Amino acid sequence: MIKSHPSEAILYQYASGDLSAAMTLVVGTHVDMCSVCQQTVCEIEHDLCHKHLDTVVDTLSKPSHGYSGLSKTETDSILEKIFASETKPSVQPDELICLEGRRFVLPRTLAHNRQRIGDWTNLVGKLWRAPIDVGDQGHTNLIYMEPGTQVPEHTHKGQEATLVVDGVFNDEKDVYYNGDFILLDAERTHTPQTTAQDCLTLATLDAPLYFTSGISRLLNPFSSLFFRASA
């Protein structure tokens, strides 16, 4: 069961198209996986449509237009027809991704961006990265952690949004499963790791990581390359 969700404010920004391309990809993939957030986004979109349609009706209702306006029932009927007319894309996305003998089925939003996913690179040990080209808005990657992988303790100079696409990982605060969305900032230090199970995550950063413990601090001059946006 998904227990970590984007805030309602983030979902509102997602529904209204106000998120960056990178955050739209991460939040949209979470929404694909989460029935609770799907319902919330649907309600937000319905409210936004009402507001926009009401604005149009108010404009047309002015005497100069000679228009008497629509009732709430008529407005609802129009919106129902709009939502009912939405159809699935005719092009079937490439939903599979393979690495180290594992096959992962990508959620719809991520699958539709399959062509943006670059080649896999082994960062260190059992940690792999595939960059996703979403423009110049931060660093966005698929991160694969084999069983028994640990990312050095770090914090963030900006924000990091992480979504568990498949598998499980934990840090000092919690355990995260399929669909869990985690948003971190400079106030949080953590050490992501896997134990017996592997994990595929989708992560976006708007600033480099900052390693905080032991010898890993020597990586800080190169942290901007650690999860760079493109190969």
C-alpha positions, -999 to 999 in steps of 0.1 A, spaced: 0 0 0 14 34 -10 19 55 21 40 85 9 22 109 -15 28 144 -30 11 171 -10 -22 184 -23 -4 217 -32 19 197 -55 -10 178 -70 -27 211 -77 4 224 -95 6 191 -114 -31 193 -125 -28 230 -135 5 225 -154 26 246 -131 53 220 -123 87 218 -140 90 191 -167 111 169 -143 86 172 -114 57 166 -138 74 133 -149 79 121 -113 45 132 -100 27 120 -131 43 85 -127 33 84 -90 -3 93 -100 -2 64 -125 5 41 -96 -17 56 -69 -55 54 -70 -58 79 -41 -39 106 -60 -57 98 -92 -90 106 -75 -75 138 -60 -61 150 -94 -95 141 -111 -113 163 -85 -88 191 -89 -91 190 -127 -129 191 -125 -127 221 -102 -103 239 -125 -125 232 -155 -155 246 -136 -136 277 -128 -124 282 -164 -158 274 -179 -175 297 -154 -151 325 -165 -161 320 -201 -198 319 -193 -195 351 -172 -179 368 -201 -205 356 -226 -233 365 -201 -226 402 -203 -255 421 -219 -233 431 -249 -231 394 -259 -269 389 -255 -263 356 -238 -282 343 -207 -255 319 -193 -255 282 -183 -270 266 -152 -248 245 -130 -265 213 -144 -256 224 -179 -220 232 -170 -217 197 -153 -231 181 -184 -205 198 -206 -177 187 -184 -189 151 -183 -189 150 -221 -154 165 -222 -140 139 -198 -159 111 -214 -144 120 -248 -109 115 -237 -94 84 -254 -62 64 -248 -33 73 -271 -32 52 -303 5 47 -300 14 20 -275 44 30 -254 75 8 -248 67 -3 -212 96 -26 -206 131 -18 -194 158 -44 -187 189 -43 -165 211 -69 -149 187 -97 -159 157 -79 -144 127 -67 -165 107 -38 -152 72 -27 -165 72 11 -166 41 31 -155 23 49 -183 38 84 -179 73 70 -177 67 46 -206 55 75 -228 89 91 -221 108 59 -229 127 76 -258 141 101 -233 159 75 -212 196 72 -219 220 43 -215 227 27 -182 260 35 -164 274 17 -134 282 45 -109 299 25 -82 295 -10 -69 259 -21 -73 245 13 -81 233 21 -117 220 52 -134 201 60 -166 197 97 -173 163 110 -186 164 141 -209 138 165 -197 157 196 -208 178 218 -185 155 216 -155 176 198 -129 190 163 -130 165 135 -136 175 98 -136 164 62 -132 184 48 -103 188 10 -99 201 -4 -66 209 -40 -65 203 -60 -33 228 -49 -6 235 -14 -21 240 17 0 242 53 -12 266 73 10 250 96 36 241 129 20 219 159 21 206 182 -7 215 217 -17 181 220 -33 152 195 -35 152 158 -44 120 141 -54 122 103 -55 96 77 -66 99 40 -60 90 25 -94 97 -12 -84 111 -28 -53 120 -14 -18 146 7 -1 150 22 33 168 51 50 171 61 87 135 73 88 113 48 69 109 19 44 96 28 9 78 5 -15 63 7 -50 46 40 -56 60 59 -26 69 95 -33 96 111 -12 104 148 -13 136 159 6 154 192 11 185 205 28 170 199 63 171 161 58 202 139 58 198 103 48 215 71 37 193 52 11 200 14 10 186 -19 -1 189 -52 18 175 -85 3 155 -69 -25 166 -46 -53 149 -12 -61 143 9 -92 136 46 -85 129 77 -105 147 107 -90 150 144 -99 173 170 -83 173 207 -88 208 210 -72 237 186 -65 239 162 -36 261 170 -6 279 140 9 282 144 47 299 113 61 335 99 62 355 95 30 324 100 8 329 138 15 357 136 -10 331 131 -37 315 166 -31 336 184 -58 322 159 -83 286 156 -69 272 177 -98 283 148 -121 270 121 -98 234 124 -110 240 145 -141 211 151 -165 225 135 -196 252 110 -205 
